[in-house]
Amino acid sequence: MTELEQLVARAEEAERRLELARKSILALSALTVELARDVGEPGRTRAEEAPESGEWIQTYSGKKFYPLNPSVEDVDVVDIAHALSLQCRYTGHINTFYSVAEHSVRVVDALELAHAHSWGKSAKELRPLLRWGLMHDASEAYLVDVARPVKRSKTMAPYREAEDRLMTAICQRYGLPLEEPPSVKRADVLVGATEARYLFTNIHPDWVFPVPPMAAPIVPWTPAEAEHRFLECFERLFPTYPVL
């Protein structure tokens, strides 16, 4: 290679390195902007770019849903049933997959069983309780199921506020009273005790339930079956709200 050819090759190599450096600087600059937004650098916050209430998610049925600023009209039981059927209870720390949708249906079953044995409520009195039992975790279809110690922490106050807003929208959409009935909470605890017995291999001695579990074992359903049973239960309890 002649001296001139060597000079040309070195110049081309220098130009190539310069282009690589330019691209690296651009990439680093873009990353710096993203980091500034993530850590909330003054003047560069995500909230200024897009208010939290304006953030939305795509739902199963194709809706544009705003979980932090929900519209009653956008609440859809088809989305709720599908999303809950694919969410695992207990953050997945169980022997096999067990969905929030199945848990919700089993809360309805527990309420009906209690009614048959001792409560003595009329069908008219029982219907609102059963409806609330099915929908008591419906907000998790849009916010996901969060472990109780996390949800109850001080730092999660905004989550709890968002959950309350969502449950208000869900109650308004399906004609439910805004406050969860105490009997639904009791049924939730009873089903939880039963889930602990049949879905965990080793229960920590510090995990104590205030009620004994039900005798009937839990054999988890597939997500498809849980979704089907949730919608089937909904159609039975909410006959004036057709599933589309």
C-alpha positions, 0 to 999 in steps of 0.5 A, a space after each residue: 500500500 502506497 503512502 497516499 493509500 495509507 493516508 486515505 485509509 487512516 482518514 476513512 477510519 478517523 471519519 468512521 470513528 467520528 461518526 460512531 462517536 457522534 451516534 454515541 453522544 446522541 444516544 447518551 443524550 436521549 438516555 439522559 433525557 429519559 433518566 431526567 424524566 424518570 427521576 423527576 428532574 425539575 422542568 423535565 417531569 413526566 407529569 408535565 409531558 402527560 398528566 397521570 390522569 391522561 395515561 391510558 391502557 388498551 383493554 382486551 375488548 379494544 377500549 382506551 381505558 384511563 385507570 386513574 381517571 376512569 369513565 363509567 361508560 368504559 367499564 366492561 365486564 368482558 374486560 374484567 372477566 378476561 383480565 382477572 382470569 389471567 391474574 394469579 392470586 398471592 403474587 404467584 406464590 402458590 402450587 399452581 395457577 389460581 386466578 382472581 376471577 376464580 376467587 371472585 366466583 368462589 366468594 359468591 359460592 361462599 355467600 350462597 352457601 352461608 345463606 342456605 345454612 344460616 343467614 336466612 336472607 330473602 333472595 331480594 336481600 341476598 342479590 346485592 351481596 352476591 353481586 358485590 361478591 363477584 365484583 369485589 376485586 374488579 378494580 384489579 382488572 385495570 390496576 392488577 392484584 397487589 400484595 396486601 402488605 404493599 397495598 397497605 403501605 403508606 407509599 401506596 396511598 395513591 394506589 388505594 385512591 385510584 382503586 377507590 375511584 375505580 370501584 366507584 366507577 364499577 359500582 355506578 356502572 353496575 348499580 352496586 352500593 358504593 360500600 362493600 357489605 361486611 358479609 362480602 368481606 367475611 366471605 372473602 376471608 373464608 375463601 382466603 382461608 380455604 385457598 391457603 389450605 389447598 393452594 400452599 404446600 407450607 403455611 408459615 405459622 405466623 399466617 393465622 386466619 380468623 376462620 377455619 377453611 371450608 371442607 371442599 377442596 379447591 381444584 383450580 380452573 384454567 384461565 378459560 374456564 375461570 373467565 367463562 364461569 365469571 361471565 356465567 355468574 355475572 349473567 345470572 346475577 346481573 340479568 339487566 346488563 347483557 354481556 356483549 
